[in-house]
Amino acid sequence: MKLAEALALRADASRRAERLRSRITGSARYQEGEAPAEDAAALLAESGEVLDELESLIRRINRTNAATEVEGGTLTDALARRDVLRLRHGMLTSAADAAAGDGQRGFRQLRSELKMIPALPVADLRSQADDLARRLREVDTLIQRTNWEADLLD
C-alpha cells in the first residue's frame, strides 16, 4: 500500500470515529419505556475497532514519514517545513492586510480626523508572502509526490 492510500484511510477512520462518537452520545441515554435509537454498547465496541485501526495507521504513517528520505531530510522534516511555511505565510498576509487597512475605514470625512499610516511596508510584505506561497507549493508538491511513491512501512 502506498503512503497516500494510508493517509486516505486514516482520514476515513477519523471521520468514522467522530460519527460513532456522535451516535454513541445520542444513544447513551433514553427515556424509560422507550427503545434507544441504537445500541450504544455495540457502537462503543465498533468504535474500539475503528480506533485500533486508526492507531495502527497512524503508527505506520509516522514510521514511513520518519524513514522516507526526500530532498535534504526526511518526509517528517518536509511536513514540518510545510507547516511552518503556512504559518509564516499567514503571519505575513495578516500583517500586510492590517497595514493596508483592510476591513477598516480608509477615508477621512473631516480634515480634523486623524490619518491612519501603515507601520509596515505593505508591498514588501506582499512580495515576501508571494515568495513563501511559491515555496509552500513546491514543498507541498514534493510531499504529495512522495506520498504516492513511498510504500507504507509495517
Disulfide bonds with the S-S distance in Angstrom:
none
